[in-house]
Amino acid sequence: MIYQDLNAFTVPKTFRGKSKMTVQLWWIVQSTLFAWSPQVLYGWRRFLLRLFGAKIGKGVLVRATAKITYPWNVEIGDYSWIGDDNVLYSLGKISIGKNVALAHKVYLNTGGHEYKKSTFDIFSKPVVVEDECWLTNDVYVAPGVTIGKGSIIAARSSVLKSMPSGKVCVGTPAIAIKDRI
């Protein structure tokens, strides 16, 4: 039995949402102008993200060490924070609400592979973080997950299914353990 044949793998032509040239240009800009910008230049990084199609609200703070795969698939609401070493693996849509705090090393993952197919087809599913959430350090969020309004995801948790609103969630896989307030 062949479990996966990577020689048979192909990326669908429209999967990235932009041309190969635009993708490469963004990766160059992200690795230089974005990443090398001094910490206080939040406005500069907002400008660069918007230039490449991201929808960025007022007062959004994105740290220079954040990695965003395809900014045209990202929407961030007003006054949200994207911390150091965050990865927004935006093969699909990522929607981050207003007043959301993503601490450090948060990984929002919208993509994966069909492991039951030998062709290892790539897929994407959206990730939604609703308003007023706090994802603490080193949190992983899987494709297709929604985190409900006002919820907190504890450090080092893995969110493999959607979480309800107004809860404190912890663990791998993350579960709601109590009300936030």
Secondary structure as the mmCIF struct_conf table of DSSP 4:
data_model
#
loop_
_struct_conf.conf_type_id
_struct_conf.id
_struct_conf.beg_label_comp_id
_struct_conf.beg_label_asym_id
_struct_conf.beg_label_seq_id
_struct_conf.end_label_comp_id
_struct_conf.end_label_asym_id
_struct_conf.end_label_seq_id
BEND BEND1 TYR A 3 TYR A 3
HELX_RH_3T_P HELX_RH_3T_P1 LEU A 6 ALA A 8
TURN_TY1_P TURN_TY1_P1 LYS A 13 ARG A 16
BEND BEND2 GLY A 17 LYS A 18
HELX_RH_AL_P HELX_RH_AL_P1 LYS A 20 VAL A 29
HELX_RH_PI_P HELX_RH_PI_P1 GLN A 30 PHE A 34
TURN_TY1_P TURN_TY1_P2 ALA A 35 TRP A 36
BEND BEND3 SER A 37 SER A 37
TURN_TY1_P TURN_TY1_P3 GLN A 39 VAL A 40
HELX_RH_AL_P HELX_RH_AL_P2 TYR A 42 LEU A 51
TURN_TY1_P TURN_TY1_P4 PHE A 52 GLY A 53
STRN STRN1 LYS A 55 ILE A 56
TURN_TY1_P TURN_TY1_P5 LYS A 58 GLY A 59
STRN STRN2 LEU A 61 VAL A 62
TURN_TY1_P TURN_TY1_P6 ALA A 64 THR A 65
STRN STRN3 LYS A 67 ILE A 68
BEND BEND4 THR A 69 THR A 69
HELX_RH_3T_P HELX_RH_3T_P2 PRO A 71 ASN A 73
STRN STRN4 VAL A 74 ILE A 76
TURN_TY1_P TURN_TY1_P7 ASP A 78 TYR A 79
STRN STRN5 TRP A 81 ILE A 82
TURN_TY1_P TURN_TY1_P8 ASP A 84 ASP A 85
STRN STRN6 VAL A 87 TYR A 89
BEND BEND5 LEU A 91 GLY A 92
STRN STRN7 ILE A 94 ILE A 96
TURN_TY1_P TURN_TY1_P9 LYS A 98 ASN A 99
STRN STRN8 ALA A 101 LEU A 102
BEND BEND6 HIS A 104 LYS A 105
STRN STRN9 TYR A 107 ASN A 109
STRN STRN10 GLY A 111 HIS A 113
TURN_TY1_P TURN_TY1_P10 TYR A 115 LYS A 116
BEND BEND7 LYS A 117 LYS A 117
TURN_TY1_P TURN_TY1_P11 SER A 118 THR A 119
STRN STRN11 ILE A 122 SER A 124
STRN STRN12 VAL A 127 VAL A 129
TURN_TY1_P TURN_TY1_P12 ASP A 131 GLU A 132
STRN STRN13 TRP A 134 LEU A 135
TURN_TY1_P TURN_TY1_P13 ASN A 137 ASP A 138
STRN STRN14 TYR A 140 VAL A 141
TURN_TY1_P TURN_TY1_P14 PRO A 143 GLY A 144
STRN STRN15 THR A 146 ILE A 147
TURN_TY1_P TURN_TY1_P15 LYS A 149 GLY A 150
STRN STRN16 ILE A 152 ILE A 153
TURN_TY1_P TURN_TY1_P16 ALA A 155 ARG A 156
STRN STRN17 SER A 158 VAL A 159
BEND BEND8 LYS A 161 LYS A 161
STRN STRN18 MET A 163 MET A 163
TURN_TY1_P TURN_TY1_P17 SER A 165 GLY A 166
STRN STRN19 LYS A 167 GLY A 171
TURN_TY1_P TURN_TY1_P18 THR A 172 PRO A 173
STRN STRN20 ALA A 174 ASP A 179
#
